[in-house]
């Protein structure tokens, strides 16, 4: 991030505070304005390939019932300004602990402070790293034909990290990936939902035979993980294939968020999405084609399917997804990635992945 | 087995005197355990004293003294400044059961049957063998006479053991009675202390000087110099008369025609109504009353029920008045909220009655326990048999949840609340002769419920207001808590000095308070509250005795149940006993 932009953030913070100050001076009720962070405030932009934020804003007017959050939001803005000015960072959890200094305005639980932080972030329309906060979550694991070019934290000297040299382990994506550079001759990126499946593919050096980069997302991909895949795919012009469990969570939360972003972080989806991602499995059709062992769908799963069809702009835009979800709702079953082990532990490497990668008609958009 | 002939059995069959009957069944009159007996004796004497004074239009001043003679033996002395009793009547009044002036008339007095005081004399005689001493003086220039009396229980007649003229120094007129009896003096909610206090509360025109066995004298001075209006006597209403009574009235009337009989013997019957009744009964208005047989009387009875007759007059009742009732409550309980109402008069079985209610909420009252109920009938406190009383029933069957009290289904509500209910009537229907519980007439329960609901609505609006103010105050303190943080954060971001910060805080106060308006206030301010008075009757009872009390209560309940099942056959509240 350029220094100039950070100063802009400070300026922006000051402007908002000044606006509130002026209102108070005029004895008028001050207001904070921030974009609504929800699916209802995004539209799927087909050309750009991600969820674009709309113009809906919420106003937080200072009243008896909002004064606590109002004070907390201002305090959080103050903390942010302080962090940027001293060139420091704080994790979400650290910010929560800093609030313990705020007397009555302190947060009781971390989710409260996370929400306020997200509000400030959205208000400034920037990524939270730019306002001095970093997530403590892990970005994801990488193995395969990739050299990551990073800097030594002390000397600033360039370091080349060869992701083929981690043996049975893996390279871990850092929380901030903007400064990284890449060198690779791989053919594609395979993003995998579960650590278990990632382990199996690493163990058998699948990346070697398939000439690819393996990335484990570990559930819904973190911002860092999404940004890492996006940067890598953009800069090295690689296709991205996604391999998740065959269930509504895998489709609607993991794949959808990776590809087009989320409602909650609507203001930054532009940078934290991977529009070139393609879904290779496990599709509802795979469950039938490969005769996979299944689990019955629970009430929450069926509700999620309904919700996706009804409210998710991405699903609404893609007929094949609607069809797939409806089919799953009819089958009333789901299948995990590991279910492929029914046909032999290495069936996934020997048959499933090669078959799927060859036949793009079995993919979903 | 030897068979006995009817003649042989007949040797054992003989008349039972009413006095003998009560000798065996003294619990029916409230003399079942030593503690309650003490209260009942004093209650009967005080009732009589107050009735006599009011009837003679004298502001009552009553002196009650209890002297402990032995461990379980007490002497009770009750002296009044009433009109006195003439020598000829005195023995009958105090030593003959069912002798009195109030049974045959309908007016709102405390006494009804003429049993009470004689029963107290009988109880003293039964437990100590001693006569009661009564002295009475009817005027300043008259000499007083003193009697020592017992009851000849076989014949229900006074037995005069002493009769002498006496000087009663410093007394213009009045009566004093002394009875020795087995008794037990215990403080608490069902004590003599409590009874005297409650009596003083609902009889603000009366001064009571009370000396308890510990020789503590408590004076309850009168709060008003005004006597309650004299209770008017009314004739019976046709709807309230039963067939047997009707037949007796027809026999004894001096009227010569049926129409005249109806007009002169009943209230609310004029020539027109009398004609209607005759028509509805298919009887000629000119019929001679004495010639009407039992069957014709029954026709007349049915005819009366068919005829529309105006409700009885209600000016014959003198309620305490909601203001005085509330004032009494204010003395006794330091609460936040009081309300009281007097219902318009209503009628049960042809008898007019008025229900009054007062309620005290909050303040120093217990928050979790069951509410306290003070029951009164014709200005007499009712301390026993709360569970059997129509008042309790009406309270239980009122839905208190919507009025801000806690209540599990049809039980007494709980919360910081005291309720007073007063029923005044020309004839108060009690479930038994000890006169402690009102009978469950639907008309009475309905009126009590209406009174309670009216108080309840006022209570609800107060409770809601209090809640609203509480929430508002909480919100305000909430605002005050966070204003400095808003100012502090702005200071951090923009960077201004402390003076400016203070200004911002003041402005924020302005902005937020302005949108909220003025804060209402609730204060507890009760200048009438008398903590000394409130203490009386609140003392803890001895643990030892409480157990005993429970046992005895159970015994009482058993007795009541039996009695109730009897009276169900009779119809509740019908009190002809012979």
Interface residues (C-beta under 8 A of the other chain):
Chain A: X13 X14 X17 X18 X20 X21 X24 X25 X27 X28 X29 X62 X63 X64 X65 X67 X68 X70 X71 X72 X74 X75 X77 X78 X81 X82 X102 X103 X104 X105
Chain B: X475 X476 X478 X479 X481 X482 X483 X485 X486 X488 X489 X490 X492 X493 X494 X504 X507 X508 X510 X511 X512 X514 X515 X516
